[in-house]
């Protein structure tokens, strides 16, 4: 078991030093008017916008935000041949934003997600809750029945081993959604009017050895701890599958977190998911994945990583080898995916090298307006 690390209490998100430690990554194909609702919470932070689809289309970003915007031409220019690992016409393109960010923490959100309200009617500061999750330890080795013992008003219950109470560093904070649930296409089709109205005031650690379906629309993570594994795979245009990008990243990340001794929290914060995507379009994208996942999940449940793999990059390369060896029998796509995993790690290393000096940048930037 990895040695526990001391984690400092979470500061307020309005702390100016935190602004220098976190980027907000948004994939989009449309104008970002939704940012007006998020202005009180986002305007002090740097945004990385990854424009999907037609790179000649102009994306409008409201005034007053500090941002950089990358389109497909930028991705091709910056990564060169390695741009082949970044999905096109799929929200999986967001992981390019993770790669170019120079901050320790990442929060990523979809452009159809709005500010939710808690049961008292107060606006939920999702970003603040993600930061609290990430800056307090997780408890992956022993389940606490009061959920997160590091929240105000909670602690470890009687019978919880004192030797495990320091917890493990939190690598991922997985938020949830009110209104439109994150359903697959078959569930959408049989429950078209279903809405999530339940606000559960809880954060819990996903136990070691358990996988989970990670959703990328409301997600925070520590780039220093797990960033190289946050690859959303090859999806969308030219690929036989879509809408499994965040699932793939979640399975890979959880296996690596378990191996390296990091934790994953889920629960708060909630966002308001404003619209349901077309279930018939989704079914076409998900069709193969619905069948493949019945073999992919047992693969991840059985994965073991060697003790010699002590970094995320080493773990991910080893995982890519096992994907090629054990999943290619399902479909040749997995050979291509395993190769893309290696390309991703190579590109990540190049862009995140400590001594890298580069003039490569986005095609469009915006400057924060002084108040």
C-alpha positions as a printed NumPy array, in Angstrom:
array([[  0.   ,   0.   ,   0.   ],
       [  1.401,   3.4  ,  -0.911],
       [  2.415,   5.669,   1.933],
       [ -0.188,   8.306,   2.721],
       [  0.664,  11.905,   1.986],
       [ -0.363,  14.869,   4.091],
       [ -2.907,  16.969,   2.213],
       [ -3.544,  20.572,   3.161],
       [ -7.111,  21.806,   3.787],
       [ -8.865,  23.248,   0.758],
       [ -8.536,  27.005,   0.337],
       [-11.351,  29.166,  -0.974],
       [-11.601,  29.187,  -4.758],
       [-11.37 ,  32.983,  -4.704],
       [ -7.854,  32.686,  -3.292],
       [ -5.729,  34.338,  -6.026],
       [ -2.981,  31.727,  -5.645],
       [ -5.399,  28.994,  -6.676],
       [ -6.138,  30.839,  -9.881],
       [ -2.59 ,  30.073, -10.892],
       [ -3.027,  26.36 , -10.197],
       [ -6.192,  25.468, -12.124],
       [ -7.394,  25.545, -15.73 ],
       [-10.952,  25.028, -16.937],
       [-11.138,  22.939, -20.127],
       [-14.229,  23.156, -22.353],
       [-14.814,  21.247, -25.619],
       [-17.329,  22.911, -27.918],
       [-18.762,  23.312, -31.409],
       [-20.844,  26.408, -30.603],
       [-20.772,  29.881, -29.096],
       [-20.052,  29.822, -25.385],
       [-22.889,  32.009, -24.143],
       [-23.414,  29.498, -21.326],
       [-20.364,  31.054, -19.649],
       [-22.462,  34.055, -18.617],
       [-24.207,  31.861, -16.06 ],
       [-20.846,  30.641, -14.776],
       [-19.222,  34.098, -14.731],
       [-19.269,  34.541, -10.906],
       [-17.387,  31.26 , -10.539],
       [-15.162,  31.112, -13.643],
       [-14.088,  34.656, -14.472],
       [-11.021,  34.557, -12.214],
       [ -9.708,  31.413, -13.91 ],
       [ -7.995,  30.607, -17.159],
       [-10.09 ,  28.755, -19.752],
       [ -8.755,  26.362, -22.377],
       [-11.359,  25.938, -25.111],
       [-10.983,  23.108, -27.606],
       [-13.066,  23.779, -30.704],
       [-14.315,  20.613, -32.358],
       [-15.419,  20.28 , -35.97 ],
       [-14.894,  22.935, -38.648],
       [-11.814,  24.994, -37.68 ],
       [-12.885,  27.889, -39.906],
       [-16.017,  28.467, -37.853],
       [-15.806,  31.421, -35.459],
       [-16.619,  30.607, -31.852],
       [-17.819,  33.522, -29.743],
       [-16.549,  33.747, -26.18 ],
       [-18.163,  36.366, -23.911],
       [-16.036,  39.359, -22.98 ],
       [-14.116,  39.376, -19.734],
       [-12.82 ,  35.806, -19.69 ],
       [ -9.153,  34.877, -19.817],
       [ -8.92 ,  32.094, -22.383],
       [ -7.062,  30.384, -25.168],
       [ -8.934,  28.642, -27.974],
       [ -7.509,  25.77 , -30.   ],
       [ -9.071,  24.37 , -33.168],
       [ -8.124,  21.367, -35.28 ],
       [ -5.577,  23.348, -37.257],
       [ -3.827,  24.275, -34.018],
       [ -3.806,  20.65 , -32.86 ],
       [ -2.276,  19.526, -36.147],
       [  0.31 ,  22.319, -36.055],
       [  1.348,  21.71 , -32.45 ],
       [  1.38 ,  17.914, -32.441],
       [  2.307,  17.223, -36.06 ],
       [  1.898,  13.517, -36.924],
       [  1.016,  12.779, -33.297],
       [ -2.228,  14.734, -33.755],
       [ -3.665,  11.419, -34.946],
       [ -4.245,  10.47 , -31.3  ],
       [ -6.723,  13.333, -30.75 ],
       [-10.323,  12.515, -31.667],
       [-12.183,  14.611, -34.236],
       [-15.912,  15.423, -34.134],
       [-16.218,  14.071, -30.615],
       [-15.99 ,  15.679, -27.183],
       [-12.947,  13.435, -26.59 ],
       [-10.986,  16.279, -28.186],
       [-11.056,  17.892, -24.725],
       [ -8.035,  15.841, -23.683],
       [ -5.88 ,  18.051, -25.916],
       [ -6.686,  20.815, -23.432],
       [ -5.406,  18.618, -20.622],
       [ -2.181,  18.111, -22.524],
       [ -1.431,  21.803, -23.166],
       [ -2.445,  23.017, -19.705],
       [  0.445,  24.022, -17.484],
       [ -1.581,  23.959, -14.266],
       [ -1.694,  21.377, -11.48 ],
       [ -5.478,  21.   , -11.485],
       [ -8.007,  20.658, -14.294],
       [-11.772,  21.155, -14.221],
       [-13.636,  20.162, -17.367],
       [-17.27 ,  20.849, -18.157],
       [-19.56 ,  20.53 , -21.19 ],
       [-21.172,  23.563, -22.805],
       [-24.71 ,  22.323, -22.083],
       [-24.12 ,  22.243, -18.327],
       [-25.48 ,  25.1  , -16.263],
       [-25.293,  26.185, -12.638],
       [-27.475,  23.956, -10.455],
       [-29.189,  24.944,  -7.218],
       [-29.056,  23.114,  -3.922],
       [-32.271,  22.262,  -2.016],
       [-32.251,  25.717,  -0.38 ],
       [-32.248,  27.427,  -3.784],
       [-28.641,  28.585,  -3.565],
       [-26.417,  28.414,  -6.643],
       [-23.907,  25.569,  -6.422],
       [-20.282,  26.536,  -6.888],
       [-19.22 ,  23.293,  -8.573],
       [-15.629,  24.404,  -8.986],
       [-15.233,  25.092,  -5.274],
       [-16.53 ,  21.633,  -4.356],
       [-14.186,  19.923,  -6.831],
       [-11.263,  21.758,  -5.26 ],
       [-12.33 ,  20.627,  -1.786],
       [-12.57 ,  17.051,  -3.044],
       [ -9.149,  17.156,  -4.658],
       [ -7.357,  18.808,  -1.762],
       [ -8.61 ,  16.419,   0.896],
       [ -7.626,  12.739,   1.097],
       [ -9.6  ,   9.778,  -0.203],
       [-10.3  ,   6.53 ,   1.64 ],
       [ -9.993,   3.754,  -0.987],
       [ -8.83 ,   1.004,   1.38 ],
       [-11.687,   0.968,   3.903],
       [-15.213,   2.32 ,   3.418],
       [-16.413,   4.979,   5.859],
       [-20.185,   4.714,   6.398],
       [-20.401,   8.49 ,   6.904],
       [-18.91 ,   8.771,   3.392],
       [-16.191,  11.427,   3.168],
       [-14.762,  11.808,   6.689],
       [-12.897,  14.974,   5.682],
       [-16.075,  17.023,   5.154],
       [-17.262,  19.444,   7.816],
       [-19.526,  17.689,  10.281],
       [-18.185,  14.208,   9.504],
       [-15.367,  12.018,  10.74 ],
       [-14.246,   8.395,  10.798],
       [-16.794,   6.109,  12.422],
       [-16.155,   3.671,  15.242],
       [-14.238,   0.651,  13.976],
       [-12.369,   2.502,  11.214],
       [ -8.668,   1.506,  11.428],
       [ -6.517,   4.323,  12.779],
       [ -3.658,   3.178,  10.557],
       [ -5.704,   4.133,   7.473],
       [ -7.072,   7.473,   8.635],
       [ -4.503,   9.611,   6.852],
       [ -6.057,   8.398,   3.631],
       [ -4.61 ,   8.591,   0.132],
       [ -4.062,  11.572,  -2.2  ],
       [ -7.136,  12.313,  -4.298],
       [ -6.463,  12.193,  -8.04 ],
       [-10.013,  12.524,  -9.424],
       [-13.182,  14.335,  -8.363],
       [-16.229,  13.048, -10.248],
       [-19.313,  15.277, -10.079],
       [-22.946,  14.444, -10.86 ],
       [-25.906,  16.06 , -12.615],
       [-29.433,  17.227, -11.943],
       [-32.136,  17.212, -14.643],
       [-30.886,  15.091, -17.585],
       [-29.161,  11.907, -16.324],
       [-26.098,  10.541, -18.096],
       [-27.854,   7.546, -19.657],
       [-26.899,   5.322, -22.572],
       [-29.106,   5.282, -25.651],
       [-31.246,   2.204, -24.782],
       [-32.062,   3.67 , -21.373],
       [-32.83 ,   7.05 , -22.973],
       [-35.254,   5.351, -25.352],
       [-37.239,   3.559, -22.646],
       [-37.168,   6.498, -20.208],
       [-37.378,   9.602, -22.421],
       [-39.036,  11.776, -19.788],
       [-36.957,  10.743, -16.798],
       [-35.218,  13.538, -14.917],
       [-32.924,  13.361, -11.941],
       [-34.411,  15.496,  -9.165],
       [-32.565,  13.869,  -6.282],
       [-29.891,  15.957,  -4.611],
       [-27.801,  13.702,  -2.405],
       [-25.542,  15.703,  -0.109],
       [-22.677,  13.213,  -0.111],
       [-19.156,  12.607,  -1.342],
       [-17.655,   9.145,  -1.21 ],
       [-14.465,   7.399,  -2.251],
       [-14.785,   4.626,  -4.825],
       [-13.153,   1.578,  -3.188],
       [ -9.912,   0.122,  -4.457],
       [-10.633,  -2.648,  -6.955],
       [-13.963,  -1.171,  -8.106],
       [-14.423,   0.385, -11.524],
       [-16.949,   3.126, -12.263],
       [-18.554,   4.82 , -15.29 ],
       [-16.76 ,   8.163, -15.453],
       [-18.61 ,  11.068, -17.045],
       [-16.509,  13.885, -18.478],
       [-19.108,  16.654, -18.318],
       [-18.407,  17.601, -14.658],
       [-14.954,  16.398, -13.706],
       [-11.912,  17.592, -11.81 ],
       [ -8.503,  15.967, -11.492],
       [ -4.957,  16.49 , -10.325],
       [ -2.84 ,  16.618, -13.455],
       [  0.366,  15.978, -11.516],
       [ -1.035,  12.728, -10.113],
       [ -3.044,  11.221, -12.996],
       [ -2.868,  13.568, -16.004],
       [ -1.089,  11.256, -18.499],
       [ -3.839,   8.63 , -18.034],
       [ -6.646,  11.121, -18.795],
       [ -6.709,  10.117, -22.438],
       [-10.221,   9.955, -23.852],
       [ -9.261,   7.507, -26.576],
       [-10.01 ,   7.452, -30.302],
       [-13.664,   8.296, -30.862],
       [-15.886,  10.051, -33.358],
       [-14.971,  10.713, -36.965],
       [-13.316,   7.716, -38.633],
       [-13.773,   5.455, -35.605],
       [-16.324,   2.662, -35.07 ],
       [-17.39 ,   3.944, -31.662],
       [-18.367,   7.113, -29.839],
       [-19.572,   8.195, -26.385],
       [-17.166,   5.838, -24.653],
       [-14.348,   8.358, -24.467],
       [-14.8  ,   9.278, -20.798],
       [-15.609,   5.656, -19.934],
       [-12.282,   4.531, -21.393],
       [-10.379,   7.235, -19.544],
       [-12.162,   6.347, -16.314],
       [-11.348,   2.639, -16.534],
       [ -7.691,   3.322, -17.307],
       [ -7.371,   5.959, -14.599],
       [ -9.008,   3.843, -11.905],
       [ -6.742,   0.854, -12.546],
       [ -3.699,   3.129, -12.38 ],
       [ -4.944,   4.993,  -9.291],
       [ -5.419,   1.658,  -7.535],
       [ -1.903,   0.605,  -8.495],
       [ -0.211,   3.85 ,  -7.436],
       [ -2.232,   4.411,  -4.266],
       [ -4.418,   7.354,  -5.299],
       [ -8.106,   7.915,  -4.605],
       [-11.191,   8.787,  -6.66 ],
       [-14.137,  10.658,  -5.162],
       [-17.678,  10.838,  -6.561],
       [-20.865,  12.65 ,  -5.571],
       [-20.908,  16.408,  -5.035],
       [-20.817,  18.748,  -6.852],
       [-23.927,  18.775,  -9.012],
       [-24.355,  20.721, -12.231],
       [-27.593,  21.212, -14.219],
       [-27.443,  19.132, -17.399],
       [-29.685,  21.161, -19.66 ],
       [-30.425,  18.986, -22.667],
       [-30.582,  15.355, -23.691],
       [-28.762,  14.325, -26.857],
       [-30.652,  12.411, -29.535],
       [-30.99 ,   8.766, -28.413],
       [-31.066,   7.459, -32.004],
       [-27.849,   9.293, -32.865],
       [-26.363,   8.059, -29.58 ],
       [-27.363,   4.474, -30.326],
       [-25.482,   4.59 , -33.609],
       [-22.376,   5.849, -31.791],
       [-22.675,   3.442, -28.86 ],
       [-23.845,   0.324, -30.672],
       [-20.538,  -1.542, -30.728],
       [-19.484,  -0.253, -27.334],
       [-22.603,  -1.707, -25.708],
       [-21.441,  -5.163, -26.797],
       [-17.731,  -4.568, -26.359],
       [-18.011,  -3.307, -22.792],
       [-19.093,  -6.769, -21.622],
       [-15.573,  -7.941, -22.464],
       [-13.684,  -4.701, -21.825],
       [-14.815,  -4.356, -18.21 ],
       [-13.692,  -7.895, -17.214],
       [-10.366,  -7.078, -18.877],
       [ -9.886,  -4.027, -16.66 ],
       [-11.074,  -5.935, -13.605],
       [ -8.317,  -8.494, -14.211],
       [ -5.522,  -6.079, -15.155],
       [ -2.385,  -6.211, -13.039],
       [  0.452,  -3.742, -13.418],
       [  4.066,  -4.609, -12.563],
       [  5.68 ,  -3.254,  -9.402],
       [  8.338,  -1.691, -11.614],
       [  5.681,   0.638, -13.066],
       [  5.956,   3.532, -10.629],
       [  4.818,   6.443, -12.808],
       [  1.553,   7.077, -14.608],
       [  3.374,   7.019, -17.926],
       [  4.93 ,   3.628, -17.24 ],
       [  1.576,   2.253, -16.116],
       [ -0.147,   3.58 , -19.211],
       [  2.389,   2.114, -21.627],
       [  2.026,  -1.254, -19.886],
       [ -1.744,  -0.927, -20.125],
       [ -1.474,  -0.197, -23.856],
       [  0.482,  -3.434, -24.326],
       [ -2.19 ,  -5.439, -22.529],
       [ -4.94 ,  -3.76 , -24.571],
       [ -3.164,  -4.833, -27.753],
       [ -2.601,  -8.379, -26.489],
       [ -6.017,  -9.072, -24.981],
       [ -8.608,  -6.839, -26.651],
       [ -7.582,  -6.987, -30.307],
       [ -9.501, -10.258, -30.603],
       [-12.71 ,  -8.287, -30.05 ],
       [-12.013,  -5.941, -32.95 ],
       [ -8.95 ,  -4.597, -34.836],
       [ -9.948,  -1.166, -33.511],
       [ -8.2  ,  -2.017, -30.247],
       [ -4.855,  -2.404, -32.01 ],
       [ -5.315,   1.099, -33.346],
       [ -6.386,   2.325, -29.92 ],
       [ -3.363,   0.759, -28.214],
       [ -1.079,   2.485, -30.704],
       [ -2.872,   5.784, -30.082],
       [ -2.315,   5.322, -26.337],
       [  1.432,   5.155, -26.938],
       [  1.305,   8.17 , -29.266],
       [ -0.627,  10.093, -26.613],
       [  2.044,   9.405, -23.989],
       [  4.8  ,  10.436, -26.401],
       [  2.988,  13.685, -27.225],
       [  2.269,  14.299, -23.55 ],
       [  5.951,  13.915, -22.743],
       [  6.982,  16.33 , -25.458],
       [  4.513,  19.054, -24.477],
       [  5.046,  18.646, -20.75 ],
       [  8.827,  18.296, -20.663],
       [ 10.226,  20.512, -17.855],
       [ 12.734,  22.191, -20.165],
       [ 10.399,  22.622, -23.12 ],
       [ 10.451,  26.079, -24.709],
       [  7.814,  26.538, -27.367],
       [  6.149,  29.339, -29.254],
       [  3.322,  27.073, -30.336],
       [  0.042,  28.463, -29.123],
       [ -3.672,  28.744, -29.821],
       [ -5.202,  30.536, -32.758],
       [ -7.236,  32.792, -30.484],
       [ -6.847,  34.173, -26.971],
       [ -8.772,  36.504, -24.743],
       [ -7.577,  38.715, -21.922],
       [ -9.181,  39.116, -18.542],
       [-10.803,  42.514, -18.13 ],
       [ -9.547,  44.368, -15.083],
       [-12.219,  45.326, -12.565]])
